[in-house]
Amino acid sequence: MNWWLVALGGGLGTGAHYAVNQVIIYPGAPAWPWATLAVNLAGSLMIGLLYGWTGRRLAASSPDLVAPVRALAGAGLLGGFTTYSAFSAEVVALAWGGAVGVACGYALTSAVGGVALAWAGLRLAGQPPQPATEPQ
């Protein structure tokens, strides 16, 4: 059952990612990949909120729903919404095009910002940061 939830969430997440890419349109070659940065940072905050909420509140009231909700919203929706592959390709393209400083700044902003926002999401949801207990 969880496989179908991941597939459904993934379809919704990739659609949302596509919508963000249509709103944040690059005039020519991107000097900074704003759309990918936006979805990855927003997704990091949302996964922290999701894990915090499911690990604390949902687990206390409906523990049988934790895995399906994480499958649908975490692995599916947020997994489809965020994208490590686009991030990687954009870093390489920036560096290859001679913008090595921009590439390094973008990679650092994405990595540090994503971790910080996932931590913030967990804290906002009232859950102390801890490793995920299930694979994504």
C-alpha angles and dihedrals in degrees: 000000000000090000090063091047090053090049093049093046091045091055091051092045095051089048090053091048090051090050091053089050090053092051096046100052120180117227096226118317112004116252087193123012096235097167095054092043090050095051094043094049094043090047091051091055091045094050089052091050091046095049091044094049095044093042094052116019104024093042089055096049105028112009092172090064097056097084096044093046091048090047093051100037103025111035093023113034099026093035089056094041097053124054131201093176094059090045091053094047092048093051090051093046092050093049093043089052091056098260094117094149092051090047092052092045092050093048092048094045091049096047099041094036093049094051092045092050093047088052090047091051092053091048093047089052089052096246121127111236112265135153117278111259096212133049120258 
